Amino acid sequence: MTAIAPGTPASPRSRLAVRLAWAVLWLLLGLASIEFLVAAYGKYRHLDSAAYGMFMTRRGWLWMHLAGGLTTVLLGPVQFLTQWRQRRLRLHRVTGRLYLAGMLVAATGAIGLIATSPAPFSIRLAFSATALAWLTTGLTGLIAIRHGLVDRHRRWMVRNYAVTLAPIVFRLSLPLAIAGGLVPSPILIATLLWCSWIVPLLLCETVRRLVGRRRPASAPPSTDAIPLPGAR
């Protein structure tokens, strides 16, 4: 079997297959995100709802987390529309700032919820790690673009959005684990919380490396180190 050398141009059929795969992936993510948003926000739409349970006395933190999370989930996909980003660069910057602001609001709410949570330590640690990964990837992406490192900024924001989707991945994986016969114990919940952002990050890195190996040798040079207006 002949291996594909790095830099070998992909055939039109291969490029079409990749585009279709990405389209299917975004469709599935979109459907899962809509289901998650409808379920989560529908559940807590009434401020005196009994559905709050242990969150009743911590509704402020919860709504900070939900409001910021809604902003990031909705604005995230828009940031990856290449043609839209290139044609409306100023609007891309505005929505990018709103995305990061939403992340900070949601992370603040998450920290408040973690600090006041009666959950076992393993679960609180897993939630804390998720929040830390979210903030780290987002702030690293922000620092990169402030220094004009466009490619690095894009890579880190893709990673950040993978962590953004962690609650959705967790919501999908928990019923599957229970259906598979696993008991919803603190250990299982903590494990799934860790996997909900680590596995997507690993998948992102795998796809990025595969795409990079198949990129034509004549591809445009990296836009890293190109100063942007307002970059420091």
C-alpha positions as CSV (number, residue, x, y, z in Angstrom):
1,M,0.0,0.0,0.0
2,T,1.4,3.4,-1.0
3,A,1.2,6.1,1.7
4,I,0.1,9.6,0.9
5,A,3.0,11.9,1.2
6,P,2.6,15.1,3.1
7,G,1.6,18.0,0.9
8,T,0.0,15.7,-1.7
9,P,-3.0,17.6,-3.2
10,A,-6.3,16.0,-2.4
11,S,-8.5,14.9,-5.3
12,P,-11.8,16.7,-6.0
13,R,-13.7,13.7,-4.7
14,S,-11.6,13.7,-1.5
15,R,-12.3,17.4,-1.0
16,L,-16.0,16.8,-1.5
17,A,-16.0,14.0,1.0
18,V,-14.3,16.2,3.6
19,R,-16.8,19.0,3.0
20,L,-19.7,16.6,3.3
21,A,-18.3,15.2,6.5
22,W,-17.9,18.7,8.0
23,A,-21.4,19.6,6.9
24,V,-22.8,16.4,8.6
25,L,-20.8,17.1,11.7
26,W,-22.0,20.7,12.0
27,L,-25.6,19.6,11.4
28,L,-25.3,17.0,14.2
29,L,-23.7,19.6,16.5
30,G,-26.5,22.1,15.6
31,L,-29.3,19.6,16.4
32,A,-27.7,18.6,19.6
33,S,-27.1,22.2,20.6
34,I,-30.7,23.1,19.9
35,E,-32.0,20.2,21.9
36,F,-29.7,21.1,24.8
37,L,-30.7,24.8,24.8
38,V,-34.4,24.0,24.6
39,A,-34.2,21.5,27.4
40,A,-32.0,23.6,29.7
41,Y,-33.6,27.0,29.2
42,G,-37.1,25.6,29.1
43,K,-36.5,23.8,32.4
44,Y,-35.5,27.0,34.2
45,R,-37.7,29.5,32.4
46,H,-39.9,30.1,35.5
47,L,-37.9,31.7,38.3
48,D,-40.0,29.9,41.0
49,S,-39.9,26.5,39.2
50,A,-39.5,23.4,41.3
51,A,-37.1,22.2,38.6
52,Y,-34.3,24.3,40.2
53,G,-33.9,21.8,43.0
54,M,-30.5,22.5,44.7
55,F,-30.0,25.5,42.4
56,M,-32.9,27.4,44.0
57,T,-30.7,29.3,46.3
58,R,-28.0,29.8,43.7
59,R,-30.2,30.9,40.8
60,G,-28.0,34.0,40.2
61,W,-24.9,31.9,39.5
62,L,-26.9,29.5,37.4
63,W,-28.4,32.2,35.2
64,M,-25.0,33.9,34.7
65,H,-23.7,30.5,33.5
66,L,-26.7,29.8,31.3
67,A,-26.8,33.4,29.7
68,G,-23.1,33.4,29.0
69,G,-23.2,29.8,27.7
70,L,-26.1,30.6,25.4
71,T,-24.0,33.5,23.9
72,T,-21.0,31.3,23.2
73,V,-23.0,28.3,21.8
74,L,-24.9,30.6,19.3
75,L,-22.0,32.9,18.3
76,G,-19.3,30.1,18.1
77,P,-20.3,28.6,14.7
78,V,-20.6,32.1,13.1
79,Q,-16.9,32.7,13.9
80,F,-15.9,29.7,11.7
81,L,-17.6,30.9,8.5
82,T,-14.5,31.7,6.5
83,Q,-16.1,33.8,3.7
84,W,-18.2,35.7,6.1
85,R,-15.2,36.4,8.3
86,Q,-13.1,37.6,5.4
87,R,-15.8,39.9,4.0
88,R,-16.9,41.3,7.4
89,L,-13.8,41.4,9.4
90,R,-14.9,44.2,11.7
91,L,-18.2,42.4,12.5
92,H,-16.2,39.2,13.1
93,R,-14.1,41.1,15.7
94,V,-17.3,42.5,17.4
95,T,-18.9,39.0,17.6
96,G,-15.6,37.6,18.7
97,R,-15.5,40.0,21.6
98,L,-19.1,39.2,22.5
99,Y,-18.2,35.5,22.4
100,L,-15.3,36.0,24.8
101,A,-17.5,38.2,27.0
102,G,-20.1,35.5,27.1
103,M,-17.4,32.9,28.0
104,L,-16.2,35.1,30.9
105,V,-19.8,35.6,32.2
106,A,-20.5,31.8,31.9
107,A,-17.2,30.9,33.6
108,T,-17.9,33.3,36.5
109,G,-21.3,31.7,37.0
110,A,-19.6,28.2,36.8
111,I,-17.1,29.2,39.5
112,G,-19.9,30.5,41.7
113,L,-21.8,27.2,41.3
114,I,-18.7,25.1,41.9
115,A,-17.8,27.1,45.1
116,T,-21.3,26.6,46.5
117,S,-21.9,23.1,45.3
118,P,-22.7,20.2,47.7
119,A,-21.5,17.7,45.1
120,P,-18.7,15.3,45.8
121,F,-15.1,16.5,45.4
122,S,-14.5,14.4,42.3
123,I,-17.4,16.1,40.5
124,R,-16.4,19.6,41.6
125,L,-12.9,18.9,40.5
126,A,-14.1,17.8,37.0
127,F,-16.2,20.9,36.6
128,S,-13.3,23.1,37.7
129,A,-11.0,21.5,35.2
130,T,-13.6,22.1,32.4
131,A,-13.8,25.8,33.4
132,L,-10.1,26.1,33.5
133,A,-9.7,24.5,30.1
134,W,-12.4,26.8,28.7
135,L,-10.7,29.9,30.1
136,T,-7.2,28.8,29.1
137,T,-8.1,28.1,25.5
138,G,-10.1,31.3,25.1
139,L,-7.6,33.6,26.6
140,T,-4.7,32.0,24.7
141,G,-6.7,32.6,21.5
142,L,-7.2,36.2,22.5
143,I,-3.5,36.7,23.3
144,A,-2.6,35.2,19.9
145,I,-4.8,37.6,17.9
146,R,-3.7,40.6,20.0
147,H,-0.2,39.8,18.7
148,G,-1.3,39.3,15.1
149,L,-0.9,35.5,15.2
150,V,-4.0,34.7,13.1
151,D,-3.4,31.0,12.5
152,R,-2.6,30.4,16.1
153,H,-5.7,32.3,17.1
154,R,-7.9,30.2,14.9
155,R,-6.4,26.9,16.3
156,W,-7.0,27.9,19.9
157,M,-10.5,29.2,19.2
158,V,-11.4,25.9,17.6
159,R,-10.1,24.2,20.8
160,N,-12.1,26.7,22.9
161,Y,-15.3,25.9,21.1
162,A,-14.7,22.2,21.5
163,V,-14.7,22.9,25.3
164,T,-17.7,25.1,24.9
165,L,-19.7,22.1,23.7
166,A,-18.6,20.0,26.7
167,P,-22.0,20.3,28.5
168,I,-23.8,19.1,25.3
169,V,-21.4,16.2,25.0
170,F,-21.9,15.3,28.6
171,R,-25.7,15.5,28.2
172,L,-25.5,13.1,25.3
173,S,-23.0,10.7,26.9
174,L,-24.7,10.3,30.3
175,P,-27.9,8.6,29.0
176,L,-25.8,6.4,26.7
177,A,-23.7,5.3,29.7
178,I,-26.8,4.5,31.7
179,A,-28.4,2.7,28.8
180,G,-25.2,0.6,28.6
181,G,-25.8,-0.6,32.2
182,L,-23.5,1.8,34.1
183,V,-24.7,3.2,37.4
184,P,-24.8,7.0,37.5
185,S,-22.4,7.2,40.4
186,P,-20.1,10.2,41.2
187,I,-17.2,8.4,39.7
188,L,-19.1,7.9,36.4
189,I,-20.3,11.5,36.3
190,A,-16.8,12.9,37.0
191,T,-15.3,10.6,34.3
192,L,-17.8,11.7,31.7
193,L,-17.2,15.4,32.7
194,W,-13.5,15.0,32.0
195,C,-14.1,13.1,28.8
196,S,-16.7,15.6,27.6
197,W,-13.9,18.1,26.8
198,I,-10.8,16.0,26.6
199,V,-12.1,13.7,23.8
200,P,-13.4,16.6,21.6
201,L,-10.0,18.3,22.0
202,L,-8.2,15.1,20.9
203,L,-10.5,14.8,17.9
204,C,-9.8,18.4,16.9
205,E,-6.1,17.8,17.1
206,T,-6.4,14.6,15.1
207,V,-8.4,16.2,12.3
208,R,-6.1,19.3,12.2
209,R,-3.0,17.1,11.8
210,L,-4.7,15.0,9.1
211,V,-5.8,18.1,7.2
212,G,-2.4,19.6,7.5
213,R,-0.7,16.5,6.1
214,R,-2.9,16.6,3.0
215,R,-2.5,20.3,2.4
216,P,-0.9,21.1,-0.9
217,A,2.7,22.2,-0.9
218,S,1.6,25.3,-2.8
219,A,-0.8,26.4,-0.1
220,P,-0.6,30.0,0.9
221,P,1.9,30.8,3.7
222,S,0.8,31.1,7.3
223,T,-0.7,34.4,8.3
224,D,1.1,34.2,11.6
225,A,3.0,37.3,12.7
226,I,1.0,39.6,10.4
227,P,0.1,42.7,12.5
228,L,-3.5,43.5,12.8
229,P,-5.1,46.8,13.4
230,G,-5.1,47.4,17.2
231,A,-2.8,44.4,17.8
232,R,-0.2,44.9,20.5
